[in-house]
Amino acid sequence: MDNIVKMLKEDYNFEICDSKDYEFARMVTLECVDAYEKEMVTLWCDYNTSEIEATIDYINLDREVLTSEVCGQHHGLQDCEECSYFRNGKCVVDEEAEKTMNEWEDSPTLKVSNISISREVYSEKCYLQIPHTHYYLSYTITVKPCYTEKLRAILELIDVLIELYELTLQ
C-alpha cells in the first residue's frame, strides 16, 4: 500500500486526509482538489491477505445540486419570485434537488472484471456564514484487487471510464 500512497502523492499531488489502523486492516484516504474537481482515493489493505481495495470518488464541482440552503448562502438572490425554481407561488428547489439526486443514485452499477463504477451523490459540509451542506453529482469507481499501475491507469483514464459508463445508461 505504501507504494500506491507514494505514487498518488508524488505523481498526482494527492494529500493524505485520513489514515486508520484497524485490527484486520489499514485504511488511508487521500484527496486532490482543484477549482473544478475533487478526487478522493480510499485504500483498504487487508492484513490477512495483503490485498488492496481502492475506491475512487470523482466529484466534478460544476455538478452541484442546488438546494434552498445553498441558494441562500452563496447565490445571494434577493427576490425569489425571479428565480426559475419559484413556481405557483412557492419555491420548489428542494423538491427538484431531491428528484435529481434520487434519479442519479438509482442508476445501475456497471461491473467489468474487478472494476465497478456507479453514480453517487457526494455531500460536503460548508461553514461559510451559516453551516450548510453542498451536494454534488459524482462517480465512484472501486477496484479490487488493486496495485500501483492499475490505479495509475484508472486515474489517467477516469474521464473515458465515466463516459463509457454513461453510454451504457443510454
C-alpha positions in Angstrom: 0.0 0.0 0.0 2.9 2.4 0.7 3.9 2.3 -3.0 0.4 3.3 -4.0 0.3 6.2 -1.5 3.8 7.3 -2.6 2.7 7.3 -6.3 -0.5 9.3 -5.5 1.4 11.9 -3.6 4.4 12.3 -5.9 2.8 11.8 -9.4 -0.7 13.3 -8.8 -0.4 15.7 -5.9 -2.8 13.8 -3.6 -2.5 14.5 0.1 -3.4 12.2 2.9 -6.5 13.4 4.7 -7.2 10.3 6.9 -5.4 7.2 8.0 -6.6 4.5 10.4 -5.4 1.1 11.5 -8.0 -1.4 12.4 -7.5 -4.9 13.9 -7.5 -6.6 10.5 -7.0 -3.8 8.0 -5.4 -0.4 7.3 -7.3 2.4 5.6 -5.8 5.5 4.0 -7.8 8.3 2.3 -6.1 10.8 0.0 -7.5 13.7 -1.9 -6.6 16.0 -4.7 -8.7 19.2 -5.2 -8.6 22.0 -7.7 -11.1 24.6 -8.8 -13.1 22.2 -10.9 -12.9 18.7 -9.4 -12.1 16.7 -6.3 -10.8 13.2 -6.4 -10.6 11.1 -3.3 -8.9 7.7 -3.2 -9.6 5.4 -0.2 -7.3 2.4 0.1 -8.1 -0.7 2.3 -5.4 -3.2 2.9 -6.4 -6.5 4.5 -3.6 -7.6 6.8 -4.5 -11.3 6.4 -4.3 -11.3 2.6 -2.3 -8.1 1.8 -5.0 -7.5 -0.8 -5.7 -3.8 -1.5 -9.1 -2.4 -2.5 -9.2 1.1 -3.9 -12.3 3.3 -4.1 -12.0 6.5 -6.2 -14.6 9.2 -5.7 -14.7 11.6 -8.6 -16.6 14.9 -7.9 -17.0 17.5 -10.6 -17.5 20.7 -8.6 -19.6 22.1 -11.5 -22.2 19.4 -11.0 -23.6 20.9 -7.8 -27.2 20.2 -7.0 -28.8 23.5 -5.9 -30.8 23.4 -2.7 -32.5 26.1 -0.8 -29.8 26.4 1.9 -27.1 26.7 -0.7 -29.1 29.1 -2.8 -29.5 31.5 0.1 -25.8 31.2 1.3 -23.9 31.6 -2.0 -26.1 32.9 -4.7 -27.5 36.0 -2.9 -30.8 36.1 -4.7 -32.7 39.0 -3.3 -36.0 38.2 -4.9 -37.2 34.6 -5.0 -40.0 35.4 -7.4 -37.5 36.0 -10.2 -35.9 32.5 -9.7 -36.7 29.7 -12.1 -37.5 27.4 -9.1 -40.3 29.7 -7.9 -43.5 28.2 -9.3 -47.1 28.7 -8.4 -46.2 30.9 -5.5 -43.6 28.7 -3.9 -40.0 27.6 -4.1 -39.6 24.1 -5.5 -35.8 24.0 -5.5 -35.6 21.3 -2.7 -38.2 19.1 -4.5 -36.2 19.3 -7.7 -33.0 18.6 -5.9 -34.4 15.5 -4.2 -35.7 14.3 -7.5 -32.4 14.8 -9.3 -30.4 13.1 -6.5 -32.7 10.1 -6.3 -32.7 9.6 -10.1 -28.9 9.9 -10.1 -28.3 7.4 -7.4 -30.9 4.9 -8.8 -28.7 4.3 -11.8 -27.2 0.8 -12.0 -23.7 -0.1 -11.2 -21.5 -1.3 -14.0 -19.1 -4.1 -13.2 -16.4 -5.2 -15.6 -13.9 -7.7 -14.4 -12.7 -6.4 -11.0 -13.7 -2.7 -11.6 -17.1 -1.3 -10.8 -18.4 2.2 -11.4 -21.6 3.9 -10.1 -23.2 7.2 -9.6 -23.2 8.7 -6.2 -24.2 12.0 -4.5 -21.3 13.4 -2.6 -22.1 15.7 0.3 -19.8 18.2 1.9 -20.3 20.4 4.9 -19.6 24.2 4.4 -19.2 26.6 7.3 -19.4 29.9 5.3 -21.8 32.1 7.3 -24.5 29.6 8.4 -23.3 25.9 8.3 -24.9 24.1 5.4 -24.3 21.2 3.0 -23.4 21.1 -0.6 -24.4 18.1 -2.8 -22.6 17.1 -6.0 -23.4 14.5 -8.6 -20.3 12.3 -8.6 -19.0 8.9 -9.5 -17.4 6.1 -7.5 -15.0 3.5 -9.0 -14.0 0.5 -7.0 -11.1 -1.8 -7.9 -10.2 -5.0 -6.1 -7.5 -6.2 -6.1 -5.6 -3.0 -6.8 -2.0 -2.4 -7.5 0.0 0.7 -8.4 -0.1 0.5 -12.2 -3.8 -0.4 -12.3 -4.7 2.6 -10.2 -2.4 4.8 -12.3 -4.2 3.7 -15.5 -7.6 4.3 -14.0 -6.7 7.8 -12.8 -5.3 8.6 -16.3 -8.5 7.2 -18.0 -11.1 8.3 -15.5 -12.9 10.6 -17.9 -13.0 7.9 -20.5 -14.3 5.3 -18.0 -17.1 7.7 -16.9 -18.0 8.5 -20.5 -18.2 4.8 -21.3 -20.3 4.2 -18.2 -22.7 7.0 -19.2 -23.0 5.4 -22.7 -24.2 2.1 -21.1 -27.0 4.1 -19.4 -28.5 5.4 -22.7 
